[in-house]
Structures are given as structure tokens and as C-alpha cells.
Amino acid sequence: MSDAASANLAGDRPSRVPTWLIPGAIGLLAALGTIAMQLKQVPKVIDRETNFQQFAQLEEVHLQLLAQMPSLGFDNLIADWAFLRFLGYFGDAEAGARTAYGLNDDYFEAIVKRDPRFMEIYPFLSAAISIEQGNPELAGEYMERGIASLTPEINPRGFLILRYRSLDQLLLEGDIPGTIATYERMADWLDAISELDGARSFREDAEYLRQNPDSLLPRFWGWRYVWAQAIDERVRQRAESELLELGALKQEDGNGNVQFVLPQEGELLQQRSPDGSLP
């Protein structure tokens, strides 16, 4: 067929895909196709006597593959793929409960490694790892990767990752110096995008914590919430250990319901500020 005939059949639209990119794209599609074929087997595994342990093992292999396979310039696509898999897993209450959400960190390792600038993942990251897995330290590592990859010029909304980071530092890690530093980083970021009121507010919060560095009450609230949400017994045990270390009392009523009480909670609330609010 002549070049002119080929052009006519193509609608006279020249290809915009660089020829050097084609082999790499084909290789990536082939790899993703292999993964897709394997993933199609997952529902069959689950349906057969609801074997969630097998599902978790198979999914972990897929995530390791996603994290390690050559990107060939398609990191964003791989991150999107992993995030969609995470949403399906995290949104399936039974799968999450039966596997104790043990795959959450595997999903985010694959996602953040490929695309740390993927802003939409970070609210999920905090909930999935800090709360469901009771591991704010690991969540913090992933958030710092995202923060390091962004500037106000790249994405003005990047300061939101710092916001999630500060909540984990204050409510779970009890890291007041770290929280202060994060507030100041947020203030600098907001200054850079001319959000002066927000910057002033976070600097005031940082100064408040300098004057009131006690993290007892926010940590108590944070870990009590983790304990109440825990599915994995290891997460529940860590939350209970954190609460008892803070001086909380474990109480059980006649119906077997357990709660944790901080004896001096009312007194601490009165000391923090006139309205009892947190910074």
C-alpha cells in the first residue's frame, strides 16, 4: 500500500507517538495485562469458601510486582492502578476485617514509590495506616516522601499533606516539637501562596504549643479512637498499651463493654484554654 493510501486510511492524521516510546509502552501494557489476568482470578479465590488468606497472599505478590516492575515512564499509571486496587480492598468491609487491613501499607508502598505527588491518596493514607494499622510512624514516612517531592510552585495544595502529618504527630505520636515544626512549614507554604491568614493561624498554633507542650490529652483522644476502631488485635494491643502508659484507666461495665478514662481529663480541658479547645 502506498504512503498516500495509508495516509487516507488514517484520515490524514499523522501519528503523534514517538517511535522510541512504542516498545516501552508495549512492554508496560504486556506487564499490566499479565497482572490483569492474574487479578481476574482473585474473585474466584474469594468466592471459593471465602478464602481471604489466599486473597491476601496473592494480592501482596501483585503489589510487590507493581512496586518493583520497571516503570518505562508510566509511574503515574502504575500508581493509579494500585490506588484503584486499594479502594476496592479498603471499601470491602468484609475483606478488610478478615485480613485486618494488613495490606494497607503494601498498597501505599507501591503508590508512593511511583507517584509521591499523588495528592488524592494522602487522606486515605492517614486513615488506612495511622488509624487502621495503628502505625503513624510509617504513615509519616510516606507523607514525608510526598512533602519532599512538592513545592508551592508545583502544587499549591501540597500543604495539605503537612496538615495530615501534623494531626498524626499531635494525636498519636505525641511529638510536640515535630508538630510545631510542621505547623511552621505549613505557615511558610501558605505565605508562599499568599494565604496570609492561614499562615498566621498556624504560627499562632505553633506558639501555643511552645507555651503548652503537654501532649497528654490529644494523645489520649487519638489512641482511644484507634482502640475503638481496631480490627487487628495487634493494633488494639498497641492502642491499649499507649493509653495505659498515658495513665488511662481501663473500665468494664456489667455488659462487658470496655472504655478508657483519663482521670484528670476534665481538669486538663480547663487548663488548655478558656473554651477547652485544642490548637
Secondary structure by P-SEA (a helix, b strand, c coil): ccaaaaaaaaccccccccccaaaaaaaaaaaaaaaaaaaaaaaaaaacccaaaaaaaaaaaaaaaaaccccccaaaaaaaaaaaaaaaaaacaaaaaaacccaaaaaaaaaaacccccccaaaaaaaacccccccaaaaaaaaaaaaaacccccccccaaaaaaaaaaaccccccaaaaaaaaaaaaaaaaaacaaaaaaaaaaaaaaaaacccaaaaaaaaaaaaaaacccaaaaaaaaaaaaaabbbbbbccccbbbbbccaaaaaaaaaccccccc
